[in-house]
């Protein structure tokens, strides 16, 4: 049995009582826990929602820029406030760069022609930022890079994902099952 299989078996045994819970991960050792193999396996096996409280960027974990909050304090009351606005409106520009290398790139090239290129991944997208450039990425996985994207001064279009964009357009308007799943995506789980 490999080390991975042993670790997997141990973690599965220890996490059976942790299903369907909200788990908070915080403190100075957050980064160490995030990159730890045990944490990674627990996050997959345990069927939990993890709320990570840190000031660090976590590029190894895909998360939505829409789920980054700051804690706002007013006297003894505290609340969470989203940091970044929505970037859900596409605007045709002189140069357009998508992080997608496959179907997303083909889709945008079919709409806008050769002015659309790829950055070969969301971690490279900010390198292509400039005036009169639209950067296109999957909003659900670009949280670690959002600050870099904003600092480029480029226009941003960050739909939840390319697949989500396709499902929400009129192509599936007559399919009741797809409309139902889009309305309540958590019902799939």
C-alpha positions in Angstrom: 0.0 0.0 0.0 1.5 3.4 -1.0 1.9 6.3 1.4 -0.9 8.1 -0.3 -3.3 5.1 0.1 -2.4 4.8 3.8 -2.9 8.6 4.3 -6.2 8.4 2.4 -7.4 5.5 4.6 -6.5 7.3 7.8 -8.1 10.5 6.8 -11.2 8.8 5.6 -11.6 7.0 8.9 -11.1 10.2 10.9 -13.4 12.3 8.8 -16.5 10.2 8.6 -18.1 12.2 11.4 -17.1 15.5 9.8 -19.5 15.4 6.8 -21.8 18.3 5.9 -20.2 20.7 8.4 -18.8 24.2 8.1 -15.1 24.2 9.1 -13.1 27.3 9.9 -9.4 27.4 9.2 -7.6 30.4 10.7 -4.5 31.6 12.4 -0.8 32.0 11.6 -0.4 28.4 10.4 -3.2 28.7 7.8 -0.9 28.6 4.8 0.9 25.5 6.2 -2.4 23.7 6.7 -3.6 24.6 3.2 -0.6 23.1 1.5 -0.6 20.0 3.7 -1.6 16.8 2.0 -3.9 15.9 4.9 -5.8 19.1 4.6 -6.2 18.6 0.9 -7.5 15.1 1.3 -9.8 16.1 4.2 -11.3 18.9 2.1 -12.2 16.4 -0.7 -13.3 13.4 1.5 -15.1 15.3 4.3 -17.9 16.9 2.2 -17.5 20.1 4.2 -17.5 23.8 3.5 -14.2 25.4 4.5 -14.1 29.0 5.5 -10.5 30.1 5.3 -9.6 33.2 7.3 -6.2 34.5 6.1 -4.5 37.5 4.7 -2.5 35.3 2.3 -3.2 34.6 -1.3 -3.8 30.9 -1.8 -3.0 30.2 -5.5 -3.1 26.4 -5.0 -6.8 26.5 -4.2 -9.3 27.7 -6.8 -11.8 30.1 -5.3 -14.2 32.8 -6.6 -13.3 36.4 -6.4 -16.9 37.0 -5.3 -16.3 35.0 -2.1 -13.5 37.3 -0.8 -14.8 39.4 2.1 -13.5 41.9 4.6 -14.7 42.2 8.2 -16.4 45.5 8.8 -16.7 46.6 12.4 -19.1 49.2 13.8 -18.9 49.4 17.5 -19.7 45.9 18.9 -21.2 44.7 15.6 -19.3 42.9 12.9 -20.3 42.0 9.4 -18.8 40.7 6.2 -18.6 42.8 3.1 -17.6 41.7 -0.3 -14.4 43.3 -1.5 -14.7 43.1 -5.3 -17.5 44.2 -7.5 -19.0 42.0 -10.2 -17.3 41.8 -13.6 -20.1 40.2 -15.5 -20.4 42.6 -18.5 -18.4 41.9 -21.6 -17.2 44.8 -23.7 -15.5 44.3 -27.1 -12.0 45.9 -27.1 -9.0 46.2 -29.3 -7.3 43.2 -27.6 -9.0 40.4 -25.7 -7.2 37.7 -23.7 -8.9 34.7 -22.2 -7.3 32.3 -19.7 -9.0 29.3 -21.6 -6.9 27.5 -24.2 -9.6 25.3 -25.6 -13.4 25.7 -26.1 -13.5 29.1 -24.4 -10.9 30.5 -26.7 -12.7 29.0 -29.7 -16.0 30.5 -28.6 -14.6 34.0 -28.1 -12.6 33.9 -31.3 -15.8 32.9 -33.2 -17.5 36.0 -31.7 -14.7 38.5 -31.9 -12.1 37.1 -34.4 -8.3 37.2 -34.1 -8.3 39.9 -31.5 -8.8 37.1 -28.9 -5.8 35.3 -27.7 -5.0 33.0 -24.7 -2.9 33.5 -21.7 -2.5 29.8 -21.2 -4.0 29.7 -17.7 -5.5 32.1 -15.1 -2.1 32.6 -13.3 -0.7 34.2 -16.5 -3.7 36.4 -17.3 -2.5 39.5 -15.5 0.7 39.5 -17.7 -1.4 40.4 -20.7 -3.1 43.4 -19.0 -2.9 46.8 -20.7 -5.1 49.7 -21.7 -7.7 48.8 -24.3 -7.5 45.1 -23.3 -10.2 42.9 -21.9 -9.1 40.1 -19.7 -11.5 37.1 -19.6 -11.4 34.5 -16.9 -13.4 32.0 -14.9 -14.6 34.1 -11.9 -15.1 30.9 -9.8 -11.4 30.1 -9.8 -9.6 33.4 -10.1 -9.7 34.6 -6.5 -6.0 34.3 -5.9 -5.2 36.5 -8.9 -7.9 39.2 -8.7 -5.8 41.8 -7.2 -3.1 41.4 -9.9 -5.8 41.7 -12.6 -7.2 44.9 -11.1 -3.8 46.5 -10.9 -3.3 46.0 -14.7 -5.9 48.7 -15.4 -7.5 46.4 -18.0 -11.2 45.8 -18.4 -12.3 42.5 -16.8 -15.0 40.0 -17.8 -15.2 37.3 -15.1 -18.3 35.2 -15.5 -18.7 32.3 -13.0 -17.2 29.9 -15.6 -17.3 29.4 -19.3 -19.6 26.4 -18.9 -21.9 28.4 -16.6 -22.1 31.1 -19.3 -23.1 28.5 -21.9 -25.7 27.0 -19.7 -27.3 30.3 -18.8 -27.6 31.6 -22.4 -30.7 30.9 -24.5 -29.4 27.7 -26.0 -31.0 25.7 -23.2 -34.1 27.8 -22.7 -36.4 24.9 -23.6 -34.8 22.3 -21.5 -36.6 22.3 -18.2 -34.1 20.0 -16.4 -31.2 22.3 -17.2 -33.2 25.4 -16.2 -34.0 23.7 -12.9 -30.4 22.7 -12.2 -29.2 26.2 -13.0 -31.7 27.7 -10.6 -30.7 25.4 -7.8 -27.1 24.2 -8.5 -26.7 22.9 -4.9 -29.5 20.3 -5.6 -27.0 18.4 -7.8 -24.8 17.5 -4.7 
